[in-house]
Amino acid sequence: MSGSNSSDASFAHAASRPPETTAAAESPLAFTVHSMPSAGAAMADAEAKQLRTGRWKMLSVLLVCAAPVIASYFTYYVIRPDGRRNYGELIQPQHAMPENAMVTTLDGKSGPLDEMKGQWLLVSVAPAACDETCRNHLYLQRQLRESLGKEKERMDWVWLVNDQAQIPADIAPGLAQASVVRADPAMIAQWLQPAAGQALSDHLYVVDPMGHWMMRFPAKMDRKSASQAKRDLDRLLRASSSWDKAGRDEEIVKP
């Protein structure tokens, strides 16, 4: 019959088409659709990008802040335009001030050693009895600081007393401008070190405002050679003048 022939023809035509074509024709909504990224993934990407940007900004700020310090050390250690040798021995690598170290003033008040940061320090180490070498160092420390003139406020002179004995009464009046504190010998040895064959008390030590021990003057320096030490101190203060200023936020209590 005509109806039967028509149905058979239609079936045969459909059967002759590829399965994909047939499925597409019979299912007009069967299109390939790419899934959209989830809101969570987009937010995670944005946070990661923001974190990377923040890190770069923080690094840039740190570099800008550190640039003057780096430049001054480069000038002092590398360029050295006058071509003269240092009298003091430069310490490489520098020794950072021990963390959480405590010191005690002569009247028994305790405080953190790192309160001394913020100033250049000219340091001596000796027992309280203070022998001839110790007294000579204390004299040179005071004289060297005074010889810096208007720059002297950028430097403190420090005596680290490495025992619990009493300070001789005859030297006490001359220590009015010094920072005299008792410190644990093990802590001092962790920070400062003598030259080979010398004792810790044989030297004067220079510490920068960030608490790094960076120079050691020759053992048992006398008054004649002190002029050479002054030259080193002048150069250090001149090289750091762009970033180091006199005074600190909180000064350690002096006796």
N, C-alpha and C positions, 0 to 999 in steps of 0.2 A: 504494500500500500504506500501511497505517497507519503503519509506521515511516518511510516516505518522507515522508508528510504531516507527521508530527511534526517531522522534521528541517527540512523546508522552512519550517514555521511558526516554528521557533526561529531559523532564519537570518534570516527576514524581520523578526522582532521585534528581533533584534540590530542589523540594518541600519537599522531606523527610529530607533534611539537616536542622540543626538549623539556624535560621535567621542570627545569628552572623557569622556563617561560610560562609553562602551565601554572606553576605555583604562584608566579607573579601576577598572572592574569586573574587567577581565582582569589588571590589575597592582595587586593590593592593597597592594604596598609603595611605590607611586609617590606618596608624600606630599611636600608642599613642606617642606623642612627648611632653617632659617636657619643659616648657618655660624657656629660659635662663634669668638670672637676668639682669635687665637693667643697663646701664652704670651709670645712676644717683644714683641708690641704692648702687652700689659698691663704688662710689666716696664718698657718705655720710658715709658709714661704715668706709672707710679709714680716713676721716676727724675726725670722732668720736674717732677712735682709737688713732689718732695723738693727739687730744685734751686731752684724758685721760693720755697719756704718758707725755705730756707737764706739766700737773698739778702735776703728781707725781714727775717730775724732779724739778719743782718749790718748792714743799713742801720739797723735800730733801735738796735743797739749803738753804731754810729758817731754817730748823732744824740744819744744819751744822753751819750756822751763829749764831744761838741762843744758841748753845750748851755751849760755854764758859760762857755766861751770866747765863744760868740755873745752870751750875756747880758751879759758884762762889756763887750764892745765896743759893744753896743747902748746900755748905760748911759752909756758915755763919749762915743760919737759922736752919739747921738740925744737921749737924755733930758736930760743935763747939768742937773741940778736947780738948780745955783747960778746958771745963766744967764750965766756969765762967758765971755768969749772966750778961746781958747787963745793963749798967747804963741808957741808953736811952730806950724809949719804942718803940718797933717795931710796925709799922702801918700795920694792916691787915683788909681789903685789902688795897693795896697801892693806893694813889690818883694821877691820872695822871695830868700833867700840863694842865690847861684849854686851849682849842683850840682858836685860833684867839685873844688871850688876848694881849693887848698893854700896854706898860709901857713908862714912860717919864723920861729922865735924868734931873738932876737939872738945866741944861742950856736949857731945853725945847725941846730936840730932842726926837721924838717918835720912837718906834721900837717894834717888836714882842717880847713878853715874851719868846717864845721858842728859841730865839737866845742864851739864857743862857744854852740850852742843850749842852751836850758834856763834861761837867765838873761836878764833885761833888760840891754841893752847901751847904754852912752852912748859914742859913737864919734867920734873925730877922725881926720882924714887929713892927713898932712904929710910932707915930706921929712925925712930924718934930721937935717939941719942945724938944724931947729926954730927958725924965726924968732920974732919977738915975738908974732905971732898964735898960733902953735903953742904957745908957752910959756903964754900966757894961757889957751888952751883946756885944756891939761893941768892947770893950776891949778884952773880951774872944774870940770873933770870930777871931780877929787879932792874938792873942796869940796862939790859937789852930792851926790855919793854919801854923804859923811860926814853931810850935813845930813838925810839920810833916817832917821837914828837906827837903831832896831831893824830897819827894813826894808832897810837898806843891803846886807844879804847877798843880797838878791834882784836886785841890779844890779852889773854889772862895768863898769869904765871901760876903754876899749880905744883904743890908738893904732895905726892902720894906717900903717906906714912904707912909702912908695911908691917907695923907691930902696934902693940897697945901701951908702950911705955910713955912716960911724960916727956913733953917738949922742954928742953932747957930754958929756964926763965930768962937767960940773957939774950936769947935770939927772938923771943916772942914779940917784942915791940917792932922789930923789923919786918914782921909778917902781916902787918895791918892790911896791905893791899894784895896779899896773896890768897889763893884758895888752898887751904891746908886741910886735907881729909885723910882719914884712915881707910885703907882699902885692903881687901884680902890678897895676900901674896900670890895665890893661885890665879886669881882673876887678873892681876897685873901681868903675870907671866903669859897669860893667854892673849893679852893685847900687845904688850911691849916686849921687846927682846934686845939683849945686848949684842954687840959684835962678838965674833968668835974669840974666846980667851978672855973676855971682859965680864964684869959683873953688871947687873942691871943698874946699880947705883953709880956706875962710872960715866953715864951719858946724860945729856939733855935730849928730850924727844919733842918733835913738833907734830901737833895734831890739827887737822883742818876743821872748819866749822861743822862739817858733817860727821865728825867723830872718827875720821880715818887717820891712823898713825901713818905719816907719809915721809918723815925725815928723822934721821938720828945724827946728832953732832958727835964728833970724835971723843973718845974717852978722855976724861979728866982735862977738859978744855980749860985753858988758863985765860987770864985777862988780856994778854997780848993777842991771842987768836980770836978773841971775842968779836973783833972788828969784822972778821971774815964771816962769822955767824950772823952779825947784823946785816951784812950785805945779802945773805940768803933770805933773811926775814923781809928785808925791804923789797926784794924781788917777788917774793910770795904775795905780799900784801898788794903790791902794784899789779900783779897779774890777776888777782882776784877782786880788784876794786869795783868791777862792773856788777858783781852779784853779792858780794859780802859787805855788810854794813855793820857799824858798831852796835854793840848791845845784843841782847837776846830777850825772848819773851819772858822767861822766868829764870832768874839767876839762882845758882846754888847758894845756900846760906854760907856766909864766910864767918870765920871765928871772930 
